[in-house]
Amino acid sequence: MNNVAARSYFTVALSLAVLSLLSITLAAGASYSIVVNGQVLVRKTITVNGEVYVPLSAVRAAGLGTALNGTTLTLGSSNSASPAVAGGANQHPALEGCMNETLFNGLWRLKVLKVEAIHKDDAPLAPGWSVTVEVRNGWTGTLNPGDSGFANDNMFVVDPGGNSLAVDAYNEQPFTYHNFPQGGVFTYQLVFYYPYGTTAEQVHAPQKFLMGADPKKIDASLAAAGVHYSALAPSFRVNLDCRK
C-alpha cells in the first residue's frame, strides 16, 4: 500500500470512528420524562444503543423493592408476605431510600424529614433519638397505619454496628391509629430510647430507620374491600446518612 492509499484508508477509518462515537453520544443523550403513579419525577431516563435506562430512584418510587449488596442489585422479592423486622439493617426486604425521599408501597407514602438526639423527660441517663416522618395516605379511602399492617413492634432505628432500638410503644400510638382521609398527610415525631442508665459513650447515631409492613396483618374488612400493597416488599428502610 502506497502512502496516498494509506492516508486515505486512515482518513476513512477515522471518519467512521468519529461517526460511530457521535451516534453513541447522541443515543446516550436521548431522554424521556418519567411518570410514576401520576407524578412526574424530576429525573429522566437515558437511552443507550436503543435501550432505555431509568434511575433506581424511579424503580423505588414505582413500588418495586430494591436491595444493593456489594456489586449485586436485587429487584423485587418472591416473598409477598413480609416477616417482622428483627434487628439487622439489611436482612429484611424493603423499599429503600434516603432522608427527604418519598417511598411508596401502594398504600402509604413515607418521607423521613429529620433525626435528632433526645433525652426522655430531659434525664441525662435516658438518651434516645427522634425520627420525624411525613406519611401520606395513597389509598382511595380512609386508612390508618395500624389497620394496614404496621405495628409498633416493626419500627426501629439501627446503628452502624447493627444495634437496634425499638420505637417507644406509647409514643407511636397516636401515629399508628391516626385516621388518614384519601390523600391525607400527617407529620409525626417517633421516639426511640436506650435503657435507663445508658452513658454518652454508649450512644451511637442511627444509620437506618426501619418501618415494617406485614400484608397478613391488614384488617380483614379492609382486605375484603381490596386494600393491598402493590410493592412486593412493602416495608420501608431509610438510610439516615444520605439526603435527597
C-alpha positions, 0 to 999 in steps of 0.5 A, spaced: 500 500 500 502 506 497 502 512 502 496 516 498 492 509 499 494 509 506 492 516 508 486 515 505 484 508 508 486 512 515 482 518 513 476 513 512 477 509 518 477 515 522 471 518 519 467 512 521 470 512 528 468 519 529 461 517 526 460 511 530 462 515 537 457 521 535 451 516 534 453 513 541 453 520 544 447 522 541 443 515 543 446 516 550 443 523 550 436 521 548 431 522 554 424 521 556 420 524 562 418 519 567 411 518 570 410 514 576 403 513 579 401 520 576 407 524 578 412 526 574 419 525 577 424 530 576 429 525 573 429 522 566 431 516 563 437 515 558 437 511 552 443 507 550 444 503 543 436 503 543 435 501 550 432 505 555 435 506 562 431 509 568 434 511 575 433 506 581 430 512 584 424 511 579 424 503 580 423 505 588 418 510 587 414 505 582 413 500 588 418 495 586 423 493 592 430 494 591 436 491 595 444 493 593 449 488 596 456 489 594 456 489 586 449 485 586 442 489 585 436 485 587 429 487 584 423 485 587 422 479 592 418 472 591 416 473 598 409 477 598 408 476 605 413 480 609 416 477 616 417 482 622 423 486 622 428 483 627 434 487 628 439 487 622 439 493 617 439 489 611 436 482 612 429 484 611 426 486 604 424 493 603 423 499 599 429 503 600 431 510 600 434 516 603 432 522 608 427 527 604 425 521 599 418 519 598 417 511 598 411 508 596 408 501 597 401 502 594 398 504 600 402 509 604 407 514 602 413 515 607 418 521 607 423 521 613 424 529 614 429 529 620 433 525 626 435 528 632 438 526 639 433 526 645 433 525 652 426 522 655 423 527 660 430 531 659 434 525 664 441 525 662 441 517 663 435 516 658 438 518 651 434 516 645 433 519 638 427 522 634 425 520 627 420 525 624 416 522 618 411 525 613 406 519 611 401 520 606 395 516 605 395 513 597 389 509 598 382 511 595 379 511 602 380 512 609 386 508 612 390 508 618 397 505 619 395 500 624 389 497 620 394 496 614 399 492 617 404 496 621 405 495 628 409 498 633 413 492 634 416 493 626 419 500 627 426 501 629 432 505 628 439 501 627 446 503 628 452 502 624 454 496 628 447 493 627 444 495 634 437 496 634 432 500 638 425 499 638 420 505 637 417 507 644 410 503 644 406 509 647 409 514 643 407 511 636 400 510 638 397 516 636 401 515 629 399 508 628 391 509 629 391 516 626 385 516 621 388 518 614 382 521 609 384 519 601 390 523 600 391 525 607 398 527 610 400 527 617 407 529 620 409 525 626 415 525 631 417 517 633 421 516 639 426 511 640 430 510 647 436 506 650 435 503 657 435 507 663 442 508 665 445 508 658 452 513 658 454 518 652 459 513 650 454 508 649 450 512 644 451 511 637 447 515 631 442 511 627 444 509 620 437 506 618 430 507 620 426 501 619 418 501 618 415 494 617 409 492 613 406 485 614 400 484 608 397 478 613 396 483 618 391 488 614 384 488 617 380 483 614 374 488 612 379 492 609 382 486 605 375 484 603 374 491 600 381 490 596 386 494 600 393 491 598 400 493 597 402 493 590 410 493 592 412 486 593 416 488 599 412 493 602 416 495 608 420 501 608 428 502 610 431 509 610 438 510 610 439 516 615 446 518 612 444 520 605 439 526 603 435 527 597 
